[in-house]
Amino acid sequence: MKIAFCDGACRGGNPGFTSCAWVLYVDGADVQHRSTYLGNVRRTNNYAEYHGLLSLLEALFVNSVRNVIIYSDSKLVVNQVNQKWEVNSDALHPLMSKAYGLLVQGCHVLKHCDGHSGIEGNEQADKLCNEVLDIHKEEYEKLAKVQLVGVSAQL
């Protein structure tokens, strides 16, 4: 059985500095995982959540992996990609469209799971998001201070 978990994280406010991650399990073993810092641009948590899913779906596509049950703790992402909720954000609409296409093409199933509830795969994806943010912490905190000084100077 192939099961995956994806996640996104945001620090320094929302929008803030973001990361995403995913973990793929085959028959209960962690066979592949990835985490990504999404750069020194403030973005929303929803953006990060979508990128966690897209990074996973793109890796599955490239490696010809099909029929994966994918879990995300983002109700918004799960319900939008599953066509249950409308996408009201112009920034998120292309992300949803791409995710939906890759999901259908790979015959994957996207389900919601409760975040921070002790589910191993979700906890691992969350941990990977935070580890990559920790690596870049000095970088984005310095940038945030520069941006704050710029705003204060304008006042």
Secondary structure as UniProt FT lines:
FT   STRAND          2..11
FT   STRAND          16..26
FT   TURN            27..28
FT   STRAND          29..37
FT   HELIX           45..62
FT   TURN            63..64
FT   STRAND          69..72
FT   HELIX           75..81
FT   TURN            82..83
FT   TURN            90..92
FT   HELIX           93..105
FT   TURN            106..107
FT   STRAND          109..112
FT   TURN            115..116
FT   HELIX           120..135
FT   HELIX           137..154
//
